[in-house]
């Protein structure tokens, strides 16, 4: 299955599928219902401004089967950028077939080729042991950082 998957940068026409993936991921991992209109606008806005980041998709015969988003964090300690991997989703019928590994390898290779990228980071729900195992297999390690948040909804 993994061999017939093509990994590429997302295009504008992929926005609807990526938004659907984000909605499904929020439902599956956090039991949250997101507004489809807001998510589509959010995906389109990032696609329209490469200063914020980009999407990578897994495409099989013209149909998306997975995606992830990269956003940037400037590190003054390193005088370089961390790429944050976010909004990871692989369709349930395509999981455990190497799709995320291929997406990750694409991002890692691109980061190394781009230069000025000091690392890849991601966060995951504490109870998502499947994700934690998958990330560890790729050579990622847990950090000592925790995350605090204050939601500022307009």
N, C-alpha and C positions, 0 to 999 in steps of 0.2 A: 504493500500500500504506500509506504513512504517514498518509494521510487517514482511513483506517478504524481507526486506532489511537487508543485513548483512554488518556491518561496520568492516573493518579490515585494517591492514597495507598493503600498496601496495607491489606488487611483481614485479620483472623485466618484466614479461610478460604484465604488465599493462601499461608500458611506452607509447606505441602508443596511447592508449585511453586517457591517461592523457594529452599527448601532443595535441591531437585533442580537448580536453576540453579547454586547455589553449588558443589555437588558436581561438576557438569559443567565449570564454570569452572576449578576447581582441577585437574581432570584435564587439560583442554586447555592451560592456561597454565603450569602448574608440574609436570605429570605426577605429581600427588599424589592419593592415594585418601583421601577423608575418610569418617569414620563418619557414616552417615545419621542415626542416633539423636542423636548429639551436635549435628549441624548443625540438625536440626529443633528440638531444645531451644534452641539458640542463637538461631535465628530467632524462636521463640515468646517467649523471654525479652526480646529487644529490643522486640518488638511489645507486650509487657506493661508496658514502662517507657519512656515517651516522653522521660525525662531522658537516656537513652542515645542516642537517635536515632530514625530511622524509615526505612521502605522506601517506594520509589516504584515503581510497576509500569506496564508497557505492556500494555494489554488489547485484544485483537481478538475481538469477538463472544463475550466471556465466557471467552476462553482467554488466559492470560498468554504473552507472547512476549518479554518482557524485564523486567529489574528492576535496581535499584541500592539501596544502603543509604547513609544519611547518618548519620555520627556527629559528635560535637561535640568541639572542642578550645578551651579557654579561652586567650586571648592576653592576658597582663597588659601586654604592650607596647602593645596597641591598645585594651584595655578592651572587648573584643568577642570574638565567637566565630568560629572558622573552622568551616565545614562540610566534613567529609571525605567525599568520594564513594568508596565502597568496594563490593566485591562486584558489579561491573558485569557483567551478562550479557544478551546478546541471542541468541535461538535462531538456530542457523546458517542456517536457511531464511529468516530475516527480516533478516539482516545486509545492510549497504550499502543500506538502504532508508529511512534517516532515523530509525530507532527510538531509537538512543542520543541523537541530536540533540534529539529531542522530550523524552526523559527529562531531559536536561541543561537545556534551556530551562525546563521545569517547575520544576526545583530552583532555578535561577538566579532566576526570577521570584518564587518563594516566599521565597527568602533576602532579596531586595530588599524584599518586602512585610513580612516579619517584623521587620526592623530588628535592629540589634545584631549582624549578621553582617558580618564584615570581609572575608571572602573564601571562595572555594571551593578546595579542594585535593584532590589524589588522588595515588596512587602507582601504578606499573605495573611489570611485569617489564621489565628492560632490553632484552630481546630481542624484545619485542612491538612491532615497528615499526608495525604496523597501528593499534594503540591510540595510540601516540605521534602518528602523523599525524592521527588523528581528533581527539584532544584539542587539537592545535595549530590545526586548522581552526576550532575553536570559540572561539579567542582565548585559550586557556590558554597559559602560557609555562612553560618549565622554570625551576626555582629552582636556587640554588646548594647546596641542602641534599642530603645523603646520608642514608641511614637505616642505623642500627646496630640490632641486635636481640640479645637474650638470651632464648631460649625458656625459660619456667618452667612446664613441664607438671606438673600435679599427679599 
